Amino acid sequence: MNGQKKTLLGMSLSELKDAVRELGMPQFTASQIAKWLYQQHVTDIDGMTNISKANRERLSAHYEVGAMAPIDSQYSKDGTIKYLFPVGGGDGTKFVETVYIPDKERATLCVSCQVGCKMNCLFCQTGKQGFEGNLTAADILNQIYALPERDSLTNIVFMGQGEPMDNLDNVLRATEILTADYGYAWSPKRITVSSVGVKNKLKRFLDESECHVAISMHSPIHEQRQRLMPAERQMTIEETVSLLRQYDFTHQRRCSFEYICFAGLNDTTTHAREIVRLLQGLECRVNLIRFHEIPDVDLPSADEKRMEALRDYLTAHGIFTTIRASRGQDIFAACGLLSTARKNEQTKNEITR
């Protein structure tokens, strides 16, 4: 990619209108470009055949589509595919993971929003990478745009690498394009955005977006959650739930809580009671998740029996709870492992040169 050219992918209709006006092109050309981008998924400007050749040349002099294919992939026997995408202009130094998860009539894509992450949760490999930068809206959308299985997608979850609220402007820009009539025209009900809970940013997301929200809880107890998730110091799970109670989750929008189970650490009766106390009366669901081990982190994964006991207790006390099926366990299952492996490979190659 030519670093001097701007990227069309990730531009809203109003931005496209500004761009064509600056180039002296008719205003209706902006809608044509948007259709070619977000409905036809062209890979180059020459493919925009209902735009005059002169205007295509004018546009190409300053812009490019900006789509980049994945550079690596891991295939699981259960159908899950983990892709590695280049980001940051494709200079070969930064990568993010995207996971395609087919399940009968559903096909979910888990997208990333940052290279690395500032949150540094104890159980997350991405946090061990440190923070290397925010993805642009183009980088986020490219994980969908350049996906080989793009046309089969039914849902998108922002649960990959990075904290979405820490890159809120670009996440909101991407979700706008995904849901706008000029863009992908998806219903917000097909999109879920996760968060550990970031003060002010989570409220802004709830106010400005209609997409579902998923909160990473992992412990209802302040001291323990703080050890697992340093972000608890800035916005506690109590404050997060208090904020969520101000919004309506009884109709179109859904609120859920992600809960990775660690044997004997956060799956006890005490934790179950605290979850019920915390969430009582809030329209929500809890998703229990098995822990996928990562290097140098000594956390025990809960077994099926313990997870079932926790699920049954919460359900009996009015908290709708499910156990999420583990996917892709025979490949780099945990988030951050594939990109870390590529990063380590690059470092090793640099040392041996």
Salt bridges, closest charged atoms under 4 A:
GLU15 OE2 - ARG173 NH1 2.44
ASP18 OD1 - ARG21 NH2 2.42
ASP72 OD2 - ARG342 NH2 3.50
ASP78 OD2 - ARG327 NE 3.27
GLU97 OE1 - LYS82 NZ 2.93
GLU132 OE2 - LYS343 NZ 2.65
ASP151 OD1 - ARG150 NE 3.30
ASP166 OD2 - LYS118 NZ 3.64
ASP169 OD1 - ARG204 NH2 2.75
ASP207 OD2 - LYS203 NZ 2.89
GLU208 OE2 - ARG204 NE 3.00
GLU232 OE2 - HIS222 ND1 2.74
GLU232 OE1 - ARG225 NH1 2.48
GLU238 OE2 - ARG277 NH2 2.55
GLU239 OE2 - LYS199 NZ 3.48
ASP248 OD2 - HIS251 ND1 3.13
GLU258 OE1 - ARG324 NH2 2.32
ASP267 OD2 - ARG306 NE 2.56
GLU274 OE1 - ARG277 NE 3.06
GLU304 OE1 - ARG290 NH2 2.09
ASP312 OD1 - ARG311 NE 3.02
